[in-house]
């Protein structure tokens, strides 16, 4: 249940910087699993193998919301000048039932910040539990799809596709993937990442 946004600078900036910045919540902060087992660490390993020279800076914090991301992103962009920003936020907003308009506004501003830094954007959406009702769940899902369309950005509809509905791959809280599920999460992210970087 999350959103992942990847931003890559265009033109010469893309070749000048080979830093991935991951700004997310507990789904990217290795919640209740070894850090080395988390999908961000697995992503770094795959980058090292397939895209030598790229490094990943994981700035994820458990419990983070889109508002938290909005306050932190400018400073992180300035500090790291990343070629790729992975923004994995939105799950906590949705779980708290925050207004859809607020979630959309925060995400839209972050997309704009990426564009102003000369970045492409890739959004990975979230899916909320069914008890949140079809109207809210579909509204949240539509935010990511519409932002991707409006900004000519890439979209992966659901980061936990093939994971969330499999109890054996989820922790007891039903919200966070187990260590065994992390390779599958990476497999959900990698095709869009590879496409963004260019095969």
N, C-alpha and C positions, 0 to 999 in steps of 0.2 A: 504494500500500500504506500506508494510513493510517487514522487515525480523526480524524473531525472532530466536535467537540462544540460546539454553539452554545447559549449560555445568555442568556436575555433577562429582565430583571427584570419582575415583574408590576405591574399597577396603576399608581399614580402614579410609581413609580420608573422605569418604562419611558419615560414622557414627559419625566422630568427629565434623563435621561442619554441621549446619542446617540453614545456611544463603542462601537466594536467593538474587542474585544481578541482577537487571534489568538495562541494559544499552540501552537506546533507544532514540527516537525522540518524536515529539509532539503526536504521536499516543499512547505513553505510559506516556506522561506528562500531561494528562487530559486537552488537548487543548480546551479552551472555554467551559468547563464543570466543575462542582464541583469535586475537587480531590477525595472526598469520593465516587463519582459515577464512577470513572475510573476503567477499568478492573484490573489494578494492585492492587487497594484496595480490589476489589472483590476477587482477587486471594489470597490475604493475609487472608481474611475471610474464604475462602474455605480451605486453608492450616491449619488454626487454628482448623477448624472443623474436617478435615479428615487426616491431617498430623501434629498432635500436636508437638510443639517445633520449627517448621520452622518459620523463620521471613523473610520478604521481605525488601530489601534495594533498593529503586527506585532512580537510578542515571540518569534518562532520562532527556534530554534537548531538547526543541523544536528547530528544524532546524538542528539537528545533522546529520552528514554524516558518512559513513564508515571510512573516514580519521579521523574524530573526535573520533570515537570509538577506532580506532587503537592507537591513542595517549593517550587515557585515560585508556584503559583496563588494562595495566600492573600495574599501580598504584592502581587501584581499586581491582585487584586480591590480591595485596600485603596487602592492607589495611583491606579487609574484609575476606580473605581466604574462599570464599564462597563454599558451597557444590553444588550450582546451580547458573549458570550465564545465565541470559536471555538477549540476545543481539538482540535488535529490531532496526535494521538499514538497510538502503538501499533505502528506499523510496525517500529521498531527493536527493540521487545520481541520481536515475532514472528520477525524475522530472526535474532535471537540465540537463539531457542528457549527463552525464559524460561517458567517454569511458568505455565500458564493461570490458576491460582488467584491468583497474584501480580498478573497483568495485570488480572484482574477486580476484585480488591480495590482496586488503585490507581485504576482508573476509577470504581468505585462511590463511593469517598471523594470524588473530584472532582465527581461528579454531586451528592453530598450537599452539598458546599461551595457549589455553584451554587444548589441549592434553599434553603439557609440564607441566601443573599444575596438571595433572592426572585427566582430565575431559572427560566426554562423551559430545556429542554435539547434539543438536536438532535445526534444522533450520526451521524457518517459513518464507516463501517467500512472495513476493509482486506481485501485478498485476498493471501495469500502465494503464492509460486511453488509449482508442483505438487510439487517435490522435497521439500517439507516434510511430505508425506503427508496423506491425507484426514482422518485423525482429528484431527491438530493444526490443520489448516486450518479444518475445520468447527467445531472447538471454539472457535477464536478468533473466527470469524464469529458464532457463537452468543452470545458474550459481549455483543456490541453489541446484537443483537436482543433479548436478554433484559433488558438494562439499559433499553433503550428501552421495552419492555413494562411492566416493573416500575415505572418512574418516569413513565409516561404521556408519554414523550418522543418527539420525531420521530426518524426514522431514514432515512439515505441509505445503502444497503448498501455501496457501493463508490465512493470518490471518483474513482478512475481508470477508471471504467466507460467503455468505448469508446475507451480510450487504451492501457491496459497490454498488450493483445494485438495492438497494431499497432506493429511494429518501427520504422516510419518516424516514429512519434510519441514514441519512447523514446530516451533517450541510450544510449551504448554499454554502460553498466553494466546496462542492462535494468531499472533500478529507478526512475529519475527521468525525468519527462516532458521533452520538448524545449520550447523557447520556442513553437514552432508548436502544441503541444498545450495550452498554457495556457488559451486561450479555451474549449476543450472542458471542461477541469477546472472552470472557472468556471460553465459551463452545467450541470454536474452539481450544483454547490453552490447556485446561485441559486434554483431553485424552492422548495427547503426553507427558504432564508433569507427569501424573500419571504412564504412562508406563515407563518413565525414572526413576522414583523413585522406581518402582516395586510395584505391587499391593499387 
